Amino acid sequence: MVGTVPLWAQIADKLRESIRDGEFMVGDHLPSESQLITRFGISRATARNALNQLATEGLVERRSGKGTKVLPAQVELPLNLLASFSEDMISRGLRPGYGEIEMIIGPLTEAAAQALEVDPEEDAIRLSRVLLANDVAMAHSTSWLSPRFVPVSAIDAQSDLLSSSLYSWLESEFGLRITHGTEIIEGGVADAHLAKQLGIAAKGPVLKVSRTARTVEGNPIEYVERSYRADRYRYRIELARP
């Protein structure tokens, strides 16, 4: 151990740097525990702890008998940041895109009507999309737009949403700038249909998010329910001790 940094953490840092620098690409296998022992003159426990740390961080996948494989980078979103999916991906240097898209007029769900503060009997625009980052499915999203501020006639402009940010569209078409909102995050599992859309195994883990997005005046404009691939997306929150 050098200084106060445990040896396993130093080895993990070296491997993490090698992944970041492109020495090991997505799908490549890292050196085995035995190879790390020979390369660095360390114990098996130290080698195992280093590789397990990278697995905990979501950088690699460890499978018995199959080695340690480099995974695609996870997308991480600070919990205090409200952005459209497109804005979020662009800010990370990723190319946003959309898979299956459905935009229809229909009744609100009870949850959507309550969030948007409208009569549940009203019809509204519902937009469902598979959200992609660099052509890889990241999430499935269903948004309900408040009929008080987005008339159902706006469905004629659905082609504008094939490759653009919903929030940018709301601002340019209706002058509705989303500035804040409330979000609830919980764990869940994918049913067969969702799993197929996201390219994961049925009953695979997902992050389920429900958000009410508001304008600066506090008017609720969008209620959205999303299911993110838990292996590709995570949230971060900065904490401070009082």
C-alpha positions as CSV (number, residue, x, y, z in Angstrom):
1,M,0.0,0.0,0.0
2,V,1.3,3.4,-1.0
3,G,0.2,6.2,1.5
4,T,-3.3,5.6,2.6
5,V,-4.7,4.2,-0.6
6,P,-5.2,0.4,-0.4
7,L,-3.4,-1.7,-3.0
8,W,-6.6,-3.1,-4.4
9,A,-7.8,0.5,-5.0
10,Q,-4.6,1.4,-6.8
11,I,-5.0,-1.6,-9.1
12,A,-8.6,-0.7,-9.7
13,D,-7.5,2.9,-10.6
14,K,-4.9,1.5,-13.1
15,L,-7.6,-0.7,-14.8
16,R,-10.1,2.1,-14.8
17,E,-7.6,4.4,-16.5
18,S,-6.9,1.7,-19.1
19,I,-10.6,1.5,-19.9
20,R,-10.9,5.3,-20.1
21,D,-7.9,5.5,-22.4
22,G,-9.2,2.9,-24.8
23,E,-6.7,0.1,-24.0
24,F,-9.7,-2.0,-23.2
25,M,-12.8,-1.4,-25.3
26,V,-16.5,-2.4,-24.7
27,G,-16.7,-6.2,-24.9
28,D,-13.0,-6.7,-24.2
29,H,-11.9,-8.8,-21.3
30,L,-9.7,-7.4,-18.5
31,P,-6.8,-9.5,-17.3
32,S,-7.8,-12.4,-15.1
33,E,-7.1,-12.5,-11.4
34,S,-4.1,-14.8,-12.1
35,Q,-2.8,-12.4,-14.7
36,L,-3.1,-9.5,-12.3
37,I,-1.2,-11.5,-9.6
38,T,1.6,-12.1,-12.0
39,R,1.7,-8.6,-13.5
40,F,1.6,-6.7,-10.2
41,G,2.9,-9.2,-7.7
42,I,-0.3,-9.0,-5.6
43,S,-2.4,-11.5,-3.7
44,R,-5.5,-13.1,-5.2
45,A,-7.7,-11.3,-2.7
46,T,-6.2,-8.0,-3.8
47,A,-6.8,-8.8,-7.5
48,R,-10.4,-10.0,-6.8
49,N,-11.2,-6.8,-4.8
50,A,-9.9,-4.6,-7.6
51,L,-12.0,-6.3,-10.2
52,N,-15.1,-6.4,-7.9
53,Q,-14.8,-2.7,-7.4
54,L,-15.0,-2.0,-11.1
55,A,-18.0,-4.3,-11.3
56,T,-19.7,-2.4,-8.4
57,E,-19.1,0.8,-10.4
58,G,-20.8,-0.7,-13.4
59,L,-17.7,-0.6,-15.6
60,V,-17.4,-4.3,-16.0
61,E,-19.4,-7.5,-15.7
62,R,-17.9,-10.5,-13.9
63,R,-19.1,-14.0,-14.7
64,S,-17.7,-17.2,-13.3
65,G,-15.8,-19.0,-15.9
66,K,-16.2,-16.2,-18.5
67,G,-13.9,-13.5,-17.1
68,T,-14.4,-9.8,-16.6
69,K,-15.9,-8.0,-19.6
70,V,-15.9,-4.2,-20.2
71,L,-19.5,-2.8,-20.3
72,P,-20.8,0.2,-22.2
73,A,-20.5,3.3,-20.1
74,Q,-23.5,4.1,-17.9
75,V,-25.3,7.4,-18.3
76,E,-25.4,9.3,-15.0
77,L,-27.9,12.1,-14.2
78,P,-27.6,14.4,-11.2
79,L,-30.9,14.3,-9.3
80,N,-31.2,18.0,-9.1
81,L,-31.0,18.5,-12.9
82,L,-34.2,18.7,-15.0
83,A,-33.6,18.2,-18.7
84,S,-35.2,16.5,-21.6
85,F,-33.7,13.2,-22.6
86,S,-32.3,14.8,-25.8
87,E,-30.7,17.7,-23.9
88,D,-29.3,15.2,-21.4
89,M,-27.7,13.0,-24.0
90,I,-26.2,15.9,-26.0
91,S,-24.6,17.3,-22.9
92,R,-22.8,14.0,-22.4
93,G,-21.5,13.8,-26.0
94,L,-24.0,11.1,-27.0
95,R,-26.3,11.1,-30.0
96,P,-30.0,11.1,-28.9
97,G,-32.5,9.2,-31.1
98,Y,-35.9,7.6,-31.0
99,G,-37.1,4.1,-31.8
100,E,-40.8,3.2,-31.7
101,I,-42.9,6.3,-31.6
102,E,-46.6,6.6,-31.0
103,M,-48.5,9.9,-30.6
104,I,-52.2,9.7,-30.1
105,I,-55.2,11.5,-28.5
106,G,-56.8,9.7,-25.7
107,P,-58.1,9.9,-22.1
108,L,-55.7,10.6,-19.3
109,T,-54.8,8.0,-16.7
110,E,-55.8,8.9,-13.1
111,A,-52.1,9.6,-12.2
112,A,-51.7,11.9,-15.3
113,A,-54.9,13.8,-14.6
114,Q,-54.0,14.4,-11.0
115,A,-50.5,15.5,-11.9
116,L,-51.7,17.9,-14.6
117,E,-54.5,19.1,-12.5
118,V,-57.2,18.5,-15.1
119,D,-60.4,16.5,-15.4
120,P,-59.6,12.8,-16.0
121,E,-62.4,12.7,-18.6
122,E,-60.5,15.2,-20.8
123,D,-58.6,13.9,-23.9
124,A,-55.0,14.8,-24.2
125,I,-52.0,14.1,-26.3
126,R,-50.0,11.0,-25.3
127,L,-46.5,10.5,-26.7
128,S,-44.7,7.2,-26.3
129,R,-41.2,6.7,-27.5
130,V,-38.2,4.4,-27.1
131,L,-35.3,6.7,-26.2
132,L,-31.9,5.9,-27.8
133,A,-28.3,7.0,-27.1
134,N,-25.9,6.3,-29.9
135,D,-28.6,3.9,-31.4
136,V,-28.8,1.9,-28.2
137,A,-32.1,1.7,-26.3
138,M,-31.9,3.5,-22.9
139,A,-35.5,3.9,-21.8
140,H,-39.2,3.8,-22.8
141,S,-41.1,7.0,-22.1
142,T,-44.8,7.9,-22.1
143,S,-45.7,11.6,-21.8
144,W,-49.2,13.1,-21.3
145,L,-49.4,16.8,-22.2
146,S,-51.8,19.1,-20.4
147,P,-54.8,19.9,-22.7
148,R,-55.0,23.3,-20.9
149,F,-51.8,24.4,-22.6
150,V,-51.2,22.0,-25.5
151,P,-54.4,21.5,-27.6
152,V,-55.1,18.1,-29.0
153,S,-54.9,19.7,-32.5
154,A,-51.1,19.9,-32.0
155,I,-51.0,16.2,-32.8
156,D,-50.8,17.2,-36.5
157,A,-47.2,18.3,-35.7
158,Q,-46.1,14.9,-34.5
159,S,-43.6,14.6,-37.3
160,D,-41.6,17.4,-35.6
161,L,-41.0,15.1,-32.6
162,L,-39.4,12.3,-34.6
163,S,-36.0,13.6,-34.0
164,S,-36.3,16.6,-31.6
165,S,-36.5,17.4,-27.9
166,L,-40.0,17.5,-26.5
167,Y,-39.1,20.4,-24.3
168,S,-37.7,22.4,-27.2
169,W,-40.8,21.7,-29.2
170,L,-43.1,22.9,-26.3
171,E,-41.1,26.1,-26.0
172,S,-40.9,26.9,-29.8
173,E,-44.5,26.0,-30.6
174,F,-46.3,27.2,-27.5
175,G,-43.9,29.3,-25.5
176,L,-43.9,26.8,-22.7
177,R,-40.5,26.7,-21.1
178,I,-40.1,23.9,-18.6
179,T,-38.1,25.2,-15.6
180,H,-38.7,22.8,-12.7
181,G,-40.6,19.7,-11.6
182,T,-41.0,16.8,-9.2
183,E,-39.7,13.3,-9.9
184,I,-40.2,10.0,-8.2
185,I,-37.8,7.1,-8.7
186,E,-38.3,3.5,-7.8
187,G,-37.1,0.1,-8.8
188,G,-39.0,-2.3,-11.0
189,V,-38.8,-5.2,-13.4
190,A,-39.5,-5.3,-17.2
191,D,-42.4,-7.2,-18.5
192,A,-42.0,-9.1,-21.8
193,H,-43.1,-6.2,-24.0
194,L,-40.9,-3.6,-22.3
195,A,-37.9,-6.0,-22.2
196,K,-38.2,-6.4,-26.0
197,Q,-38.3,-2.6,-26.5
198,L,-35.2,-2.1,-24.3
199,G,-33.3,-5.1,-25.5
200,I,-33.0,-6.7,-22.1
201,A,-34.1,-10.0,-20.5
202,A,-37.7,-10.3,-19.4
203,K,-38.0,-9.5,-15.7
204,G,-34.7,-7.6,-16.0
205,P,-34.3,-4.6,-13.6
206,V,-35.4,-1.1,-14.6
207,L,-35.5,2.3,-13.0
208,K,-39.1,3.5,-13.0
209,V,-39.4,7.3,-13.0
210,S,-42.5,9.5,-12.9
211,R,-42.1,13.2,-13.4
212,T,-44.4,16.3,-13.4
213,A,-42.7,19.1,-15.3
214,R,-43.8,22.7,-14.8
215,T,-43.2,26.2,-16.2
216,V,-41.8,29.1,-14.2
217,E,-45.3,30.1,-13.2
218,G,-45.8,26.6,-11.7
219,N,-48.2,25.3,-14.4
220,P,-48.0,21.5,-14.9
221,I,-47.3,20.9,-18.6
222,E,-46.1,17.3,-18.8
223,Y,-46.6,14.1,-16.8
224,V,-44.2,11.4,-17.9
225,E,-43.5,7.8,-16.9
226,R,-40.2,6.3,-18.0
227,S,-38.5,3.0,-17.5
228,Y,-34.7,3.1,-17.8
229,R,-32.4,0.2,-18.3
230,A,-30.8,-0.2,-14.9
231,D,-27.6,-1.5,-16.5
232,R,-27.2,1.7,-18.6
233,Y,-28.6,4.5,-16.5
234,R,-28.2,5.7,-12.9
235,Y,-28.8,8.8,-10.8
236,R,-26.4,10.8,-8.7
237,I,-27.1,13.1,-5.8
238,E,-24.7,15.4,-4.0
239,L,-25.0,15.2,-0.3
240,A,-23.8,17.6,2.4
241,R,-23.7,17.1,6.1
242,P,-25.2,20.0,8.1
